[in-house]
Amino acid sequence: MNQADVSKLMSQLRISIQANHRHLKNPQGPEGRLLKLRKTVTALLKHERIELYYNRADEARGYAELLISNAIRYGDRHIATMELADFWLLEKQLVHKLFKVLVPRFENISVSYTRMYKAPRDYPGMYYKKSVLELRGNPYPSLIPDYSHNRTFLHNILLDEARKDYKREKFAEIANKLKAQSPGDTNKESETKTQIQGTT
């Protein structure tokens, strides 16, 4: 068996899927919990960015990664992949979006297909960790602020000038200290030179 065949046997997910220790409870039991995860994966592929509780987002992220990974690897003619897509996607028109939109978007990507961010919690109230789960390349504005193009803002220009003035003052103080120490040092050097010349 060559290396290419072995790589198809192993999982190629770009995030690690941990064992299930989340204890996501549901009044309808395991079937209700699974239905909630299916709704989450369906909403993620439909809207491409959703906000929900951290535990459910963390678990649904693994299933969404697995679904997209298998769709890229095997395509829409693979029976098991189509059954997997049919199970996880409650809205059947999203199967076409998976293979016609998301697979071309992610087929040459080398990182995970999803991103997850921590979201601020509601205060006052119960403390539940919230998060934002999104697909890469979605049409929404980025959640991470872009600081690369704000050097021309007025407050940044003023801060840069204040920083330069502060450095000039510090360098001037250091230069004055060195000048104050240098005449005494030159006198000591000349005295040592005359002493050396006198001894010879």
C-alpha positions in Angstrom: 0.0 0.0 0.0 1.6 3.3 -1.0 1.5 6.6 0.8 -1.4 8.1 -1.2 -3.6 5.2 -0.2 -2.7 5.4 3.5 -3.5 9.2 3.6 -7.0 8.4 2.4 -7.6 6.1 5.3 -6.6 8.7 7.9 -8.7 11.7 8.9 -7.5 14.9 7.3 -9.4 17.4 9.5 -7.6 20.6 10.3 -8.9 20.9 13.8 -8.8 18.3 16.5 -12.1 16.8 17.6 -12.1 16.0 21.3 -14.0 13.3 23.0 -17.5 14.2 24.0 -17.4 15.4 27.6 -19.7 18.4 27.2 -22.9 16.9 28.8 -25.2 18.9 26.5 -28.5 18.0 28.1 -31.8 18.0 26.2 -35.3 17.2 27.5 -35.8 14.9 24.5 -32.7 12.9 25.3 -29.9 12.0 22.8 -32.2 12.4 19.8 -33.0 16.0 20.8 -29.4 16.8 21.4 -28.5 15.4 18.0 -31.3 17.4 16.4 -30.0 20.6 18.0 -26.5 19.9 16.5 -28.1 19.2 13.1 -29.9 22.6 13.3 -26.6 24.3 14.3 -24.7 22.8 11.3 -27.6 23.7 9.0 -27.7 27.3 10.3 -23.9 27.6 9.9 -23.9 26.5 6.3 -27.0 28.7 5.6 -25.9 32.0 7.3 -22.1 31.4 7.4 -21.9 33.2 10.8 -23.9 32.3 13.9 -23.8 33.3 17.6 -24.5 30.6 20.1 -23.2 29.0 23.3 -19.6 27.9 23.4 -20.1 24.2 24.1 -22.6 23.6 21.3 -20.5 25.7 18.9 -17.4 23.7 19.7 -19.1 20.4 19.0 -21.0 21.5 15.9 -17.7 22.9 14.5 -16.2 19.5 14.4 -19.2 18.1 12.5 -19.2 21.0 10.0 -15.5 20.5 9.4 -16.1 16.8 8.8 -18.9 17.4 6.4 -17.0 20.0 4.3 -13.8 17.8 4.4 -15.7 14.8 3.1 -17.4 16.9 0.4 -14.1 18.2 -0.8 -12.4 14.8 -0.7 -15.1 12.6 -2.3 -17.3 15.0 -4.2 -21.0 14.8 -4.9 -21.0 11.4 -6.6 -19.9 9.5 -3.5 -22.9 7.8 -1.9 -21.7 7.9 1.7 -20.9 11.6 1.4 -24.3 12.4 0.0 -25.9 10.5 2.9 -23.8 12.4 5.4 -24.9 15.7 3.8 -28.5 14.6 3.7 -28.3 13.7 7.4 -26.6 16.9 8.7 -28.4 19.4 6.5 -32.1 19.8 7.4 -32.7 22.2 4.5 -32.0 20.2 1.3 -31.2 23.2 -0.9 -28.0 23.6 1.2 -26.7 20.4 -0.2 -26.3 22.2 -3.5 -24.6 25.1 -1.7 -22.2 22.7 0.0 -21.0 21.2 -3.3 -21.3 24.2 -5.7 -20.2 27.1 -3.4 -18.3 25.9 -0.4 -16.3 23.1 -2.0 -14.8 25.4 -4.7 -14.1 28.0 -2.0 -12.3 25.6 0.4 -10.7 23.1 -2.0 -7.3 24.8 -2.0 -7.3 26.1 1.6 -4.7 24.8 4.0 -6.3 25.9 7.3 -9.6 25.0 9.0 -12.8 25.8 7.2 -14.4 27.5 10.2 -13.4 30.1 12.8 -14.6 30.4 16.4 -14.4 33.5 18.5 -15.4 34.1 22.1 -18.3 36.5 22.4 -19.2 38.8 25.3 -21.6 37.4 27.7 -24.9 39.0 28.9 -24.5 40.9 32.2 -26.3 40.7 34.6 -27.5 37.2 34.2 -26.4 33.6 34.1 -22.8 33.1 33.1 -22.8 31.0 29.9 -19.8 31.2 27.6 -20.9 32.4 24.2 -19.1 32.3 20.9 -19.3 33.2 17.3 -18.9 30.4 14.8 -18.3 31.3 11.1 -17.2 29.9 7.8 -14.0 31.4 6.3 -14.6 33.7 3.4 -18.1 34.7 4.4 -19.5 38.0 3.1 -19.7 39.7 6.5 -17.3 42.3 7.9 -14.4 40.8 9.9 -14.8 40.5 13.6 -11.1 41.2 14.2 -10.3 44.9 13.7 -7.8 45.8 11.0 -5.1 48.0 12.5 -2.9 48.1 9.4 -4.5 51.2 7.8 -5.0 53.5 10.8 -1.6 55.2 11.0 -3.0 58.4 9.4 -5.7 58.9 12.0 -5.2 62.2 13.9 -4.8 60.7 17.3 -2.2 58.2 16.0 -0.2 61.0 14.3 -0.2 63.0 17.6 0.9 60.0 19.6 3.7 59.3 17.1 4.9 62.9 17.4 4.7 62.8 21.2 6.7 59.6 21.2 9.4 61.1 19.0 9.6 64.2 21.2 10.0 62.0 24.3 12.8 60.1 22.6 14.6 63.3 21.6 14.5 64.5 25.2 15.8 61.3 26.6 18.6 61.1 24.0 19.5 64.8 24.8 19.7 63.9 28.5 21.9 61.0 27.8 24.2 63.0 25.5 24.5 65.8 28.2 25.4 63.2 30.8 28.1 61.8 28.5 29.5 65.2 27.8 29.6 66.0 31.5 31.5 62.8 32.2 33.9 63.1 29.2 36.1 66.1 30.3 37.0 64.4 33.5 37.8 61.2 31.7 40.1 63.0 29.2 42.0 64.7 32.1 42.5 61.3 33.8 43.7 59.8 30.5 46.2 62.6 30.0 47.5 62.2 33.5 48.0 58.5 33.0 49.8 59.1 29.7 52.2 61.6 31.4 52.8 59.2 34.2 53.7 56.4 31.8 56.0 58.7 29.8 57.7 59.8 33.0 58.4 56.3 34.1 60.1 55.4 30.8 
